[in-house]
């Protein structure tokens, strides 16, 4: 994941076209100041901005109504 983040930042840095990339980056230790993603973003303050933080107790995943873990038989190709 860190390599993907680095790729996105480096691609934006060398791009001649205006671009916007939004990334939701994890912070497992609850401190973005020591997070490797944050340190990478701090190297490029002219292209990286922290827009906000979603607290763990406010993070909710939507329940997918159609997923029931049943295999669907597909038609056989003839």
MARSEMI-103373 format. One record per atom (N, C-alpha, C): residue number from 1; residue in one letter; atom name; x, y, z. Coordinates in nm, 2 decimals. Example, Ala and Ser with C-alpha at 12.3 -4.5 7.8 and 13.67 -1.06 7.14 Angstrom:
<finu><resi>1</resi><resn>A</resn><name>N</name><X>1.32</X><Y>-0.57</Y><Z>0.78</Z></finu>
<finu><resi>1</resi><resn>A</resn><name>CA</name><X>1.23</X><Y>-0.45</Y><Z>0.78</Z></finu>
<finu><resi>1</resi><resn>A</resn><name>C</name><X>1.32</X><Y>-0.33</Y><Z>0.78</Z></finu>
<finu><resi>2</resi><resn>S</resn><name>N</name><X>1.28</X><Y>-0.22</Y><Z>0.71</Z></finu>
<finu><resi>2</resi><resn>S</resn><name>CA</name><X>1.37</X><Y>-0.11</Y><Z>0.71</Z></finu>
<finu><resi>2</resi><resn>S</resn><name>C</name><X>1.29</X><Y>0.00</Y><Z>0.79</Z></finu>
***
This chain:
<finu><resi>1</resi><resn>X</resn><name>N</name><X>0.08</X><Y>-0.12</Y><Z>0.00</Z></finu>
<finu><resi>1</resi><resn>X</resn><name>CA</name><X>0.00</X><Y>0.00</Y><Z>0.00</Z></finu>
<finu><resi>1</resi><resn>X</resn><name>C</name><X>0.09</X><Y>0.13</Y><Z>0.00</Z></finu>
<finu><resi>2</resi><resn>X</resn><name>N</name><X>0.20</X><Y>0.12</Y><Z>0.07</Z></finu>
<finu><resi>2</resi><resn>X</resn><name>CA</name><X>0.29</X><Y>0.23</Y><Z>0.07</Z></finu>
<finu><resi>2</resi><resn>X</resn><name>C</name><X>0.35</X><Y>0.26</Y><Z>-0.07</Z></finu>
<finu><resi>3</resi><resn>X</resn><name>N</name><X>0.37</X><Y>0.15</Y><Z>-0.14</Z></finu>
<finu><resi>3</resi><resn>X</resn><name>CA</name><X>0.43</X><Y>0.16</Y><Z>-0.28</Z></finu>
<finu><resi>3</resi><resn>X</resn><name>C</name><X>0.32</X><Y>0.23</Y><Z>-0.37</Z></finu>
<finu><resi>4</resi><resn>X</resn><name>N</name><X>0.20</X><Y>0.19</Y><Z>-0.35</Z></finu>
<finu><resi>4</resi><resn>X</resn><name>CA</name><X>0.09</X><Y>0.25</Y><Z>-0.43</Z></finu>
<finu><resi>4</resi><resn>X</resn><name>C</name><X>0.08</X><Y>0.40</Y><Z>-0.40</Z></finu>
<finu><resi>5</resi><resn>X</resn><name>N</name><X>0.09</X><Y>0.44</Y><Z>-0.27</Z></finu>
<finu><resi>5</resi><resn>X</resn><name>CA</name><X>0.08</X><Y>0.58</Y><Z>-0.23</Z></finu>
<finu><resi>5</resi><resn>X</resn><name>C</name><X>0.20</X><Y>0.65</Y><Z>-0.29</Z></finu>
<finu><resi>6</resi><resn>X</resn><name>N</name><X>0.32</X><Y>0.59</Y><Z>-0.28</Z></finu>
<finu><resi>6</resi><resn>X</resn><name>CA</name><X>0.44</X><Y>0.66</Y><Z>-0.34</Z></finu>
<finu><resi>6</resi><resn>X</resn><name>C</name><X>0.42</X><Y>0.68</Y><Z>-0.49</Z></finu>
<finu><resi>7</resi><resn>X</resn><name>N</name><X>0.37</X><Y>0.58</Y><Z>-0.56</Z></finu>
<finu><resi>7</resi><resn>X</resn><name>CA</name><X>0.35</X><Y>0.59</Y><Z>-0.70</Z></finu>
<finu><resi>7</resi><resn>X</resn><name>C</name><X>0.25</X><Y>0.70</Y><Z>-0.73</Z></finu>
<finu><resi>8</resi><resn>X</resn><name>N</name><X>0.14</X><Y>0.71</Y><Z>-0.66</Z></finu>
<finu><resi>8</resi><resn>X</resn><name>CA</name><X>0.05</X><Y>0.82</Y><Z>-0.68</Z></finu>
<finu><resi>8</resi><resn>X</resn><name>C</name><X>0.11</X><Y>0.96</Y><Z>-0.66</Z></finu>
<finu><resi>9</resi><resn>X</resn><name>N</name><X>0.19</X><Y>0.97</Y><Z>-0.56</Z></finu>
<finu><resi>9</resi><resn>X</resn><name>CA</name><X>0.25</X><Y>1.10</Y><Z>-0.53</Z></finu>
<finu><resi>9</resi><resn>X</resn><name>C</name><X>0.36</X><Y>1.13</Y><Z>-0.64</Z></finu>
<finu><resi>10</resi><resn>X</resn><name>N</name><X>0.44</X><Y>1.04</Y><Z>-0.67</Z></finu>
<finu><resi>10</resi><resn>X</resn><name>CA</name><X>0.54</X><Y>1.06</Y><Z>-0.77</Z></finu>
<finu><resi>10</resi><resn>X</resn><name>C</name><X>0.48</X><Y>1.09</Y><Z>-0.91</Z></finu>
<finu><resi>11</resi><resn>X</resn><name>N</name><X>0.38</X><Y>1.02</Y><Z>-0.94</Z></finu>
<finu><resi>11</resi><resn>X</resn><name>CA</name><X>0.31</X><Y>1.04</Y><Z>-1.07</Z></finu>
<finu><resi>11</resi><resn>X</resn><name>C</name><X>0.25</X><Y>1.18</Y><Z>-1.08</Z></finu>
<finu><resi>12</resi><resn>X</resn><name>N</name><X>0.19</X><Y>1.23</Y><Z>-0.97</Z></finu>
<finu><resi>12</resi><resn>X</resn><name>CA</name><X>0.14</X><Y>1.36</Y><Z>-0.96</Z></finu>
<finu><resi>12</resi><resn>X</resn><name>C</name><X>0.25</X><Y>1.47</Y><Z>-0.97</Z></finu>
<finu><resi>13</resi><resn>X</resn><name>N</name><X>0.37</X><Y>1.44</Y><Z>-0.91</Z></finu>
<finu><resi>13</resi><resn>X</resn><name>CA</name><X>0.48</X><Y>1.53</Y><Z>-0.91</Z></finu>
<finu><resi>13</resi><resn>X</resn><name>C</name><X>0.54</X><Y>1.55</Y><Z>-1.05</Z></finu>
<finu><resi>14</resi><resn>X</resn><name>N</name><X>0.54</X><Y>1.45</Y><Z>-1.13</Z></finu>
<finu><resi>14</resi><resn>X</resn><name>CA</name><X>0.60</X><Y>1.46</Y><Z>-1.26</Z></finu>
<finu><resi>14</resi><resn>X</resn><name>C</name><X>0.50</X><Y>1.49</Y><Z>-1.37</Z></finu>
<finu><resi>15</resi><resn>X</resn><name>N</name><X>0.37</X><Y>1.49</Y><Z>-1.34</Z></finu>
<finu><resi>15</resi><resn>X</resn><name>CA</name><X>0.27</X><Y>1.50</Y><Z>-1.44</Z></finu>
<finu><resi>15</resi><resn>X</resn><name>C</name><X>0.27</X><Y>1.65</Y><Z>-1.49</Z></finu>
<finu><resi>16</resi><resn>X</resn><name>N</name><X>0.24</X><Y>1.66</Y><Z>-1.62</Z></finu>
<finu><resi>16</resi><resn>X</resn><name>CA</name><X>0.23</X><Y>1.80</Y><Z>-1.67</Z></finu>
<finu><resi>16</resi><resn>X</resn><name>C</name><X>0.08</X><Y>1.84</Y><Z>-1.68</Z></finu>
<finu><resi>17</resi><resn>X</resn><name>N</name><X>-0.01</X><Y>1.74</Y><Z>-1.65</Z></finu>
<finu><resi>17</resi><resn>X</resn><name>CA</name><X>-0.15</X><Y>1.77</Y><Z>-1.65</Z></finu>
<finu><resi>17</resi><resn>X</resn><name>C</name><X>-0.20</X><Y>1.79</Y><Z>-1.51</Z></finu>
<finu><resi>18</resi><resn>X</resn><name>N</name><X>-0.30</X><Y>1.87</Y><Z>-1.49</Z></finu>
<finu><resi>18</resi><resn>X</resn><name>CA</name><X>-0.36</X><Y>1.89</Y><Z>-1.35</Z></finu>
<finu><resi>18</resi><resn>X</resn><name>C</name><X>-0.43</X><Y>1.76</Y><Z>-1.32</Z></finu>
<finu><resi>19</resi><resn>X</resn><name>N</name><X>-0.42</X><Y>1.71</Y><Z>-1.20</Z></finu>
<finu><resi>19</resi><resn>X</resn><name>CA</name><X>-0.48</X><Y>1.59</Y><Z>-1.16</Z></finu>
<finu><resi>19</resi><resn>X</resn><name>C</name><X>-0.52</X><Y>1.60</Y><Z>-1.01</Z></finu>
<finu><resi>20</resi><resn>X</resn><name>N</name><X>-0.62</X><Y>1.52</Y><Z>-0.97</Z></finu>
<finu><resi>20</resi><resn>X</resn><name>CA</name><X>-0.66</X><Y>1.51</Y><Z>-0.84</Z></finu>
<finu><resi>20</resi><resn>X</resn><name>C</name><X>-0.68</X><Y>1.37</Y><Z>-0.80</Z></finu>
<finu><resi>21</resi><resn>X</resn><name>N</name><X>-0.61</X><Y>1.33</Y><Z>-0.69</Z></finu>
<finu><resi>21</resi><resn>X</resn><name>CA</name><X>-0.62</X><Y>1.19</Y><Z>-0.64</Z></finu>
<finu><resi>21</resi><resn>X</resn><name>C</name><X>-0.66</X><Y>1.20</Y><Z>-0.50</Z></finu>
<finu><resi>22</resi><resn>X</resn><name>N</name><X>-0.76</X><Y>1.13</Y><Z>-0.46</Z></finu>
<finu><resi>22</resi><resn>X</resn><name>CA</name><X>-0.81</X><Y>1.12</Y><Z>-0.32</Z></finu>
<finu><resi>22</resi><resn>X</resn><name>C</name><X>-0.78</X><Y>0.99</Y><Z>-0.27</Z></finu>
<finu><resi>23</resi><resn>X</resn><name>N</name><X>-0.71</X><Y>0.98</Y><Z>-0.15</Z></finu>
<finu><resi>23</resi><resn>X</resn><name>CA</name><X>-0.67</X><Y>0.85</Y><Z>-0.09</Z></finu>
<finu><resi>23</resi><resn>X</resn><name>C</name><X>-0.72</X><Y>0.85</Y><Z>0.05</Z></finu>
<finu><resi>24</resi><resn>X</resn><name>N</name><X>-0.78</X><Y>0.74</Y><Z>0.09</Z></finu>
<finu><resi>24</resi><resn>X</resn><name>CA</name><X>-0.81</X><Y>0.71</Y><Z>0.23</Z></finu>
<finu><resi>24</resi><resn>X</resn><name>C</name><X>-0.70</X><Y>0.62</Y><Z>0.28</Z></finu>
<finu><resi>25</resi><resn>X</resn><name>N</name><X>-0.62</X><Y>0.68</Y><Z>0.37</Z></finu>
<finu><resi>25</resi><resn>X</resn><name>CA</name><X>-0.50</X><Y>0.61</Y><Z>0.42</Z></finu>
<finu><resi>25</resi><resn>X</resn><name>C</name><X>-0.52</X><Y>0.57</Y><Z>0.56</Z></finu>
<finu><resi>26</resi><resn>X</resn><name>N</name><X>-0.48</X><Y>0.44</Y><Z>0.60</Z></finu>
<finu><resi>26</resi><resn>X</resn><name>CA</name><X>-0.50</X><Y>0.39</Y><Z>0.73</Z></finu>
<finu><resi>26</resi><resn>X</resn><name>C</name><X>-0.40</X><Y>0.45</Y><Z>0.83</Z></finu>
<finu><resi>27</resi><resn>X</resn><name>N</name><X>-0.44</X><Y>0.46</Y><Z>0.95</Z></finu>
<finu><resi>27</resi><resn>X</resn><name>CA</name><X>-0.35</X><Y>0.50</Y><Z>1.06</Z></finu>
<finu><resi>27</resi><resn>X</resn><name>C</name><X>-0.37</X><Y>0.40</Y><Z>1.18</Z></finu>
<finu><resi>28</resi><resn>X</resn><name>N</name><X>-0.30</X><Y>0.29</Y><Z>1.17</Z></finu>
<finu><resi>28</resi><resn>X</resn><name>CA</name><X>-0.32</X><Y>0.19</Y><Z>1.27</Z></finu>
<finu><resi>28</resi><resn>X</resn><name>C</name><X>-0.28</X><Y>0.23</Y><Z>1.41</Z></finu>
<finu><resi>29</resi><resn>X</resn><name>N</name><X>-0.18</X><Y>0.31</Y><Z>1.42</Z></finu>
<finu><resi>29</resi><resn>X</resn><name>CA</name><X>-0.13</X><Y>0.35</Y><Z>1.55</Z></finu>
<finu><resi>29</resi><resn>X</resn><name>C</name><X>-0.19</X><Y>0.47</Y><Z>1.61</Z></finu>
<finu><resi>30</resi><resn>X</resn><name>N</name><X>-0.30</X><Y>0.52</Y><Z>1.54</Z></finu>
<finu><resi>30</resi><resn>X</resn><name>CA</name><X>-0.38</X><Y>0.64</Y><Z>1.58</Z></finu>
<finu><resi>30</resi><resn>X</resn><name>C</name><X>-0.30</X><Y>0.77</Y><Z>1.59</Z></finu>
<finu><resi>31</resi><resn>X</resn><name>N</name><X>-0.18</X><Y>0.77</Y><Z>1.53</Z></finu>
<finu><resi>31</resi><resn>X</resn><name>CA</name><X>-0.10</X><Y>0.89</Y><Z>1.53</Z></finu>
<finu><resi>31</resi><resn>X</resn><name>C</name><X>-0.05</X><Y>0.91</Y><Z>1.39</Z></finu>
<finu><resi>32</resi><resn>X</resn><name>N</name><X>-0.11</X><Y>1.00</Y><Z>1.32</Z></finu>
<finu><resi>32</resi><resn>X</resn><name>CA</name><X>-0.06</X><Y>1.03</Y><Z>1.18</Z></finu>
<finu><resi>32</resi><resn>X</resn><name>C</name><X>0.08</X><Y>1.09</Y><Z>1.17</Z></finu>
<finu><resi>33</resi><resn>X</resn><name>N</name><X>0.13</X><Y>1.14</Y><Z>1.28</Z></finu>
<finu><resi>33</resi><resn>X</resn><name>CA</name><X>0.26</X><Y>1.20</Y><Z>1.27</Z></finu>
<finu><resi>33</resi><resn>X</resn><name>C</name><X>0.37</X><Y>1.10</Y><Z>1.25</Z></finu>
<finu><resi>34</resi><resn>X</resn><name>N</name><X>0.35</X><Y>0.98</Y><Z>1.29</Z></finu>
<finu><resi>34</resi><resn>X</resn><name>CA</name><X>0.45</X><Y>0.87</Y><Z>1.27</Z></finu>
<finu><resi>34</resi><resn>X</resn><name>C</name><X>0.42</X><Y>0.77</Y><Z>1.17</Z></finu>
<finu><resi>35</resi><resn>X</resn><name>N</name><X>0.30</X><Y>0.79</Y><Z>1.10</Z></finu>
<finu><resi>35</resi><resn>X</resn><name>CA</name><X>0.26</X><Y>0.70</Y><Z>1.00</Z></finu>
<finu><resi>35</resi><resn>X</resn><name>C</name><X>0.35</X><Y>0.72</Y><Z>0.87</Z></finu>
<finu><resi>36</resi><resn>X</resn><name>N</name><X>0.39</X><Y>0.61</Y><Z>0.81</Z></finu>
<finu><resi>36</resi><resn>X</resn><name>CA</name><X>0.47</X><Y>0.62</Y><Z>0.69</Z></finu>
<finu><resi>36</resi><resn>X</resn><name>C</name><X>0.41</X><Y>0.69</Y><Z>0.58</Z></finu>
<finu><resi>37</resi><resn>X</resn><name>N</name><X>0.27</X><Y>0.69</Y><Z>0.57</Z></finu>
<finu><resi>37</resi><resn>X</resn><name>CA</name><X>0.20</X><Y>0.76</Y><Z>0.46</Z></finu>
<finu><resi>37</resi><resn>X</resn><name>C</name><X>0.22</X><Y>0.91</Y><Z>0.49</Z></finu>
<finu><resi>38</resi><resn>X</resn><name>N</name><X>0.20</X><Y>0.95</Y><Z>0.61</Z></finu>
<finu><resi>38</resi><resn>X</resn><name>CA</name><X>0.21</X><Y>1.09</Y><Z>0.65</Z></finu>
<finu><resi>38</resi><resn>X</resn><name>C</name><X>0.35</X><Y>1.15</Y><Z>0.62</Z></finu>
<finu><resi>39</resi><resn>X</resn><name>N</name><X>0.45</X><Y>1.07</Y><Z>0.66</Z></finu>
<finu><resi>39</resi><resn>X</resn><name>CA</name><X>0.59</X><Y>1.11</Y><Z>0.63</Z></finu>
<finu><resi>39</resi><resn>X</resn><name>C</name><X>0.61</X><Y>1.13</Y><Z>0.48</Z></finu>
<finu><resi>40</resi><resn>X</resn><name>N</name><X>0.56</X><Y>1.04</Y><Z>0.40</Z></finu>
<finu><resi>40</resi><resn>X</resn><name>CA</name><X>0.57</X><Y>1.06</Y><Z>0.26</Z></finu>
<finu><resi>40</resi><resn>X</resn><name>C</name><X>0.50</X><Y>1.18</Y><Z>0.21</Z></finu>
<finu><resi>41</resi><resn>X</resn><name>N</name><X>0.38</X><Y>1.21</Y><Z>0.26</Z></finu>
<finu><resi>41</resi><resn>X</resn><name>CA</name><X>0.31</X><Y>1.33</Y><Z>0.22</Z></finu>
<finu><resi>41</resi><resn>X</resn><name>C</name><X>0.38</X><Y>1.45</Y><Z>0.27</Z></finu>
<finu><resi>42</resi><resn>X</resn><name>N</name><X>0.44</X><Y>1.45</Y><Z>0.38</Z></finu>
<finu><resi>42</resi><resn>X</resn><name>CA</name><X>0.51</X><Y>1.57</Y><Z>0.43</Z></finu>
<finu><resi>42</resi><resn>X</resn><name>C</name><X>0.63</X><Y>1.61</Y><Z>0.34</Z></finu>
<finu><resi>43</resi><resn>X</resn><name>N</name><X>0.68</X><Y>1.51</Y><Z>0.27</Z></finu>
<finu><resi>43</resi><resn>X</resn><name>CA</name><X>0.79</X><Y>1.54</Y><Z>0.18</Z></finu>
<finu><resi>43</resi><resn>X</resn><name>C</name><X>0.75</X><Y>1.63</Y><Z>0.06</Z></finu>
<finu><resi>44</resi><resn>X</resn><name>N</name><X>0.62</X><Y>1.62</Y><Z>0.03</Z></finu>
<finu><resi>44</resi><resn>X</resn><name>CA</name><X>0.57</X><Y>1.69</Y><Z>-0.09</Z></finu>
<finu><resi>44</resi><resn>X</resn><name>C</name><X>0.45</X><Y>1.78</Y><Z>-0.04</Z></finu>
<finu><resi>45</resi><resn>X</resn><name>N</name><X>0.47</X><Y>1.88</Y><Z>0.04</Z></finu>
<finu><resi>45</resi><resn>X</resn><name>CA</name><X>0.36</X><Y>1.96</Y><Z>0.09</Z></finu>
<finu><resi>45</resi><resn>X</resn><name>C</name><X>0.29</X><Y>2.04</Y><Z>-0.02</Z></finu>
<finu><resi>46</resi><resn>X</resn><name>N</name><X>0.36</X><Y>2.07</Y><Z>-0.13</Z></finu>
<finu><resi>46</resi><resn>X</resn><name>CA</name><X>0.30</X><Y>2.14</Y><Z>-0.24</Z></finu>
<finu><resi>46</resi><resn>X</resn><name>C</name><X>0.20</X><Y>2.06</Y><Z>-0.32</Z></finu>
<finu><resi>47</resi><resn>X</resn><name>N</name><X>0.20</X><Y>1.93</Y><Z>-0.31</Z></finu>
<finu><resi>47</resi><resn>X</resn><name>CA</name><X>0.10</X><Y>1.85</Y><Z>-0.38</Z></finu>
<finu><resi>47</resi><resn>X</resn><name>C</name><X>0.02</X><Y>1.76</Y><Z>-0.29</Z></finu>
<finu><resi>48</resi><resn>X</resn><name>N</name><X>0.05</X><Y>1.75</Y><Z>-0.16</Z></finu>
<finu><resi>48</resi><resn>X</resn><name>CA</name><X>-0.03</X><Y>1.66</Y><Z>-0.07</Z></finu>
<finu><resi>48</resi><resn>X</resn><name>C</name><X>-0.09</X><Y>1.75</Y><Z>0.04</Z></finu>
<finu><resi>49</resi><resn>X</resn><name>N</name><X>-0.22</X><Y>1.72</Y><Z>0.06</Z></finu>
<finu><resi>49</resi><resn>X</resn><name>CA</name><X>-0.29</X><Y>1.79</Y><Z>0.17</Z></finu>
<finu><resi>49</resi><resn>X</resn><name>C</name><X>-0.38</X><Y>1.69</Y><Z>0.24</Z></finu>
<finu><resi>50</resi><resn>X</resn><name>N</name><X>-0.38</X><Y>1.70</Y><Z>0.38</Z></finu>
<finu><resi>50</resi><resn>X</resn><name>CA</name><X>-0.47</X><Y>1.62</Y><Z>0.46</Z></finu>
<finu><resi>50</resi><resn>X</resn><name>C</name><X>-0.60</X><Y>1.69</Y><Z>0.47</Z></finu>
<finu><resi>51</resi><resn>X</resn><name>N</name><X>-0.71</X><Y>1.63</Y><Z>0.42</Z></finu>
<finu><resi>51</resi><resn>X</resn><name>CA</name><X>-0.84</X><Y>1.70</Y><Z>0.42</Z></finu>
<finu><resi>51</resi><resn>X</resn><name>C</name><X>-0.92</X><Y>1.66</Y><Z>0.54</Z></finu>
<finu><resi>52</resi><resn>X</resn><name>N</name><X>-0.89</X><Y>1.56</Y><Z>0.61</Z></finu>
<finu><resi>52</resi><resn>X</resn><name>CA</name><X>-0.97</X><Y>1.52</Y><Z>0.72</Z></finu>
<finu><resi>52</resi><resn>X</resn><name>C</name><X>-0.94</X><Y>1.39</Y><Z>0.78</Z></finu>
<finu><resi>53</resi><resn>X</resn><name>N</name><X>-1.00</X><Y>1.36</Y><Z>0.89</Z></finu>
<finu><resi>53</resi><resn>X</resn><name>CA</name><X>-0.98</X><Y>1.23</Y><Z>0.96</Z></finu>
<finu><resi>53</resi><resn>X</resn><name>C</name><X>-1.11</X><Y>1.17</Y><Z>0.99</Z></finu>
<finu><resi>54</resi><resn>X</resn><name>N</name><X>-1.13</X><Y>1.04</Y><Z>0.97</Z></finu>
<finu><resi>54</resi><resn>X</resn><name>CA</name><X>-1.25</X><Y>0.97</Y><Z>1.01</Z></finu>
<finu><resi>54</resi><resn>X</resn><name>C</name><X>-1.21</X><Y>0.89</Y><Z>1.13</Z></finu>
<finu><resi>55</resi><resn>X</resn><name>N</name><X>-1.27</X><Y>0.92</Y><Z>1.24</Z></finu>
<finu><resi>55</resi><resn>X</resn><name>CA</name><X>-1.24</X><Y>0.84</Y><Z>1.36</Z></finu>
<finu><resi>55</resi><resn>X</resn><name>C</name><X>-1.30</X><Y>0.70</Y><Z>1.36</Z></finu>
<finu><resi>56</resi><resn>X</resn><name>N</name><X>-1.23</X><Y>0.61</Y><Z>1.42</Z></finu>
<finu><resi>56</resi><resn>X</resn><name>CA</name><X>-1.27</X><Y>0.47</Y><Z>1.41</Z></finu>
<finu><resi>56</resi><resn>X</resn><name>C</name><X>-1.41</X><Y>0.45</Y><Z>1.46</Z></finu>
<finu><resi>57</resi><resn>X</resn><name>N</name><X>-1.45</X><Y>0.52</Y><Z>1.57</Z></finu>
<finu><resi>57</resi><resn>X</resn><name>CA</name><X>-1.59</X><Y>0.50</Y><Z>1.62</Z></finu>
<finu><resi>57</resi><resn>X</resn><name>C</name><X>-1.69</X><Y>0.56</Y><Z>1.53</Z></finu>
<finu><resi>58</resi><resn>X</resn><name>N</name><X>-1.65</X><Y>0.64</Y><Z>1.43</Z></finu>
<finu><resi>58</resi><resn>X</resn><name>CA</name><X>-1.75</X><Y>0.70</Y><Z>1.34</Z></finu>
<finu><resi>58</resi><resn>X</resn><name>C</name><X>-1.75</X><Y>0.63</Y><Z>1.20</Z></finu>
<finu><resi>59</resi><resn>X</resn><name>N</name><X>-1.66</X><Y>0.53</Y><Z>1.19</Z></finu>
<finu><resi>59</resi><resn>X</resn><name>CA</name><X>-1.65</X><Y>0.46</Y><Z>1.06</Z></finu>
<finu><resi>59</resi><resn>X</resn><name>C</name><X>-1.75</X><Y>0.35</Y><Z>1.06</Z></finu>
<finu><resi>60</resi><resn>X</resn><name>N</name><X>-1.83</X><Y>0.35</Y><Z>0.95</Z></finu>
<finu><resi>60</resi><resn>X</resn><name>CA</name><X>-1.94</X><Y>0.25</Y><Z>0.94</Z></finu>
<finu><resi>60</resi><resn>X</resn><name>C</name><X>-1.94</X><Y>0.19</Y><Z>0.80</Z></finu>
<finu><resi>61</resi><resn>X</resn><name>N</name><X>-1.95</X><Y>0.07</Y><Z>0.78</Z></finu>
<finu><resi>61</resi><resn>X</resn><name>CA</name><X>-1.96</X><Y>0.01</Y><Z>0.65</Z></finu>
<finu><resi>61</resi><resn>X</resn><name>C</name><X>-2.11</X><Y>-0.03</Y><Z>0.62</Z></finu>
<finu><resi>62</resi><resn>X</resn><name>N</name><X>-2.15</X><Y>0.00</Y><Z>0.50</Z></finu>
<finu><resi>62</resi><resn>X</resn><name>CA</name><X>-2.28</X><Y>-0.03</Y><Z>0.46</Z></finu>
<finu><resi>62</resi><resn>X</resn><name>C</name><X>-2.30</X><Y>-0.18</Y><Z>0.44</Z></finu>
<finu><resi>63</resi><resn>X</resn><name>N</name><X>-2.41</X><Y>-0.23</Y><Z>0.48</Z></finu>
<finu><resi>63</resi><resn>X</resn><name>CA</name><X>-2.44</X><Y>-0.37</Y><Z>0.46</Z></finu>
<finu><resi>63</resi><resn>X</resn><name>C</name><X>-2.49</X><Y>-0.39</Y><Z>0.32</Z></finu>
<finu><resi>64</resi><resn>X</resn><name>N</name><X>-2.43</X><Y>-0.49</Y><Z>0.26</Z></finu>
<finu><resi>64</resi><resn>X</resn><name>CA</name><X>-2.46</X><Y>-0.52</Y><Z>0.12</Z></finu>
<finu><resi>64</resi><resn>X</resn><name>C</name><X>-2.59</X><Y>-0.61</Y><Z>0.12</Z></finu>
<finu><resi>65</resi><resn>X</resn><name>N</name><X>-2.70</X><Y>-0.56</Y><Z>0.07</Z></finu>
<finu><resi>65</resi><resn>X</resn><name>CA</name><X>-2.82</X><Y>-0.64</Y><Z>0.08</Z></finu>
<finu><resi>65</resi><resn>X</resn><name>C</name><X>-2.83</X><Y>-0.76</Y><Z>-0.01</Z></finu>
<finu><resi>66</resi><resn>X</resn><name>N</name><X>-2.75</X><Y>-0.77</Y><Z>-0.11</Z></finu>
<finu><resi>66</resi><resn>X</resn><name>CA</name><X>-2.76</X><Y>-0.88</Y><Z>-0.20</Z></finu>
<finu><resi>66</resi><resn>X</resn><name>C</name><X>-2.66</X><Y>-0.99</Y><Z>-0.18</Z></finu>
<finu><resi>67</resi><resn>X</resn><name>N</name><X>-2.57</X><Y>-0.97</Y><Z>-0.09</Z></finu>
<finu><resi>67</resi><resn>X</resn><name>CA</name><X>-2.46</X><Y>-1.07</Y><Z>-0.07</Z></finu>
<finu><resi>67</resi><resn>X</resn><name>C</name><X>-2.51</X><Y>-1.17</Y><Z>0.04</Z></finu>
<finu><resi>68</resi><resn>X</resn><name>N</name><X>-2.52</X><Y>-1.29</Y><Z>0.00</Z></finu>
<finu><resi>68</resi><resn>X</resn><name>CA</name><X>-2.57</X><Y>-1.40</Y><Z>0.09</Z></finu>
<finu><resi>68</resi><resn>X</resn><name>C</name><X>-2.48</X><Y>-1.52</Y><Z>0.09</Z></finu>
<finu><resi>69</resi><resn>X</resn><name>N</name><X>-2.37</X><Y>-1.51</Y><Z>0.03</Z></finu>
<finu><resi>69</resi><resn>X</resn><name>CA</name><X>-2.27</X><Y>-1.62</Y><Z>0.03</Z></finu>
<finu><resi>69</resi><resn>X</resn><name>C</name><X>-2.32</X><Y>-1.75</Y><Z>-0.04</Z></finu>
<finu><resi>70</resi><resn>X</resn><name>N</name><X>-2.41</X><Y>-1.73</Y><Z>-0.13</Z></finu>
<finu><resi>70</resi><resn>X</resn><name>CA</name><X>-2.46</X><Y>-1.85</Y><Z>-0.20</Z></finu>
<finu><resi>70</resi><resn>X</resn><name>C</name><X>-2.40</X><Y>-1.85</Y><Z>-0.34</Z></finu>
<finu><resi>71</resi><resn>X</resn><name>N</name><X>-2.35</X><Y>-1.96</Y><Z>-0.39</Z></finu>
<finu><resi>71</resi><resn>X</resn><name>CA</name><X>-2.29</X><Y>-1.97</Y><Z>-0.52</Z></finu>
<finu><resi>71</resi><resn>X</resn><name>C</name><X>-2.41</X><Y>-1.97</Y><Z>-0.62</Z></finu>
<finu><resi>72</resi><resn>X</resn><name>N</name><X>-2.39</X><Y>-1.90</Y><Z>-0.73</Z></finu>
<finu><resi>72</resi><resn>X</resn><name>CA</name><X>-2.49</X><Y>-1.89</Y><Z>-0.83</Z></finu>
<finu><resi>72</resi><resn>X</resn><name>C</name><X>-2.44</X><Y>-1.98</Y><Z>-0.95</Z></finu>
<finu><resi>73</resi><resn>X</resn><name>N</name><X>-2.52</X><Y>-2.07</Y><Z>-0.99</Z></finu>
<finu><resi>73</resi><resn>X</resn><name>CA</name><X>-2.48</X><Y>-2.16</Y><Z>-1.10</Z></finu>
<finu><resi>73</resi><resn>X</resn><name>C</name><X>-2.49</X><Y>-2.08</Y><Z>-1.23</Z></finu>
<finu><resi>74</resi><resn>X</resn><name>N</name><X>-2.38</X><Y>-2.08</Y><Z>-1.30</Z></finu>
<finu><resi>74</resi><resn>X</resn><name>CA</name><X>-2.37</X><Y>-2.01</Y><Z>-1.43</Z></finu>
<finu><resi>74</resi><resn>X</resn><name>C</name><X>-2.40</X><Y>-2.11</Y><Z>-1.54</Z></finu>
<finu><resi>75</resi><resn>X</resn><name>N</name><X>-2.46</X><Y>-2.05</Y><Z>-1.65</Z></finu>
<finu><resi>75</resi><resn>X</resn><name>CA</name><X>-2.49</X><Y>-2.14</Y><Z>-1.76</Z></finu>
<finu><resi>75</resi><resn>X</resn><name>C</name><X>-2.36</X><Y>-2.19</Y><Z>-1.82</Z></finu>
<finu><resi>76</resi><resn>X</resn><name>N</name><X>-2.36</X><Y>-2.31</Y><Z>-1.88</Z></finu>
<finu><resi>76</resi><resn>X</resn><name>CA</name><X>-2.24</X><Y>-2.37</Y><Z>-1.93</Z></finu>
<finu><resi>76</resi><resn>X</resn><name>C</name><X>-2.23</X><Y>-2.33</Y><Z>-2.08</Z></finu>
<finu><resi>77</resi><resn>X</resn><name>N</name><X>-2.11</X><Y>-2.30</Y><Z>-2.12</Z></finu>
<finu><resi>77</resi><resn>X</resn><name>CA</name><X>-2.08</X><Y>-2.26</Y><Z>-2.25</Z></finu>
<finu><resi>77</resi><resn>X</resn><name>C</name><X>-2.08</X><Y>-2.38</Y><Z>-2.34</Z></finu>
<finu><resi>78</resi><resn>X</resn><name>N</name><X>-2.15</X><Y>-2.37</Y><Z>-2.46</Z></finu>
<finu><resi>78</resi><resn>X</resn><name>CA</name><X>-2.16</X><Y>-2.48</Y><Z>-2.55</Z></finu>
<finu><resi>78</resi><resn>X</resn><name>C</name><X>-2.08</X><Y>-2.46</Y><Z>-2.67</Z></finu>
***
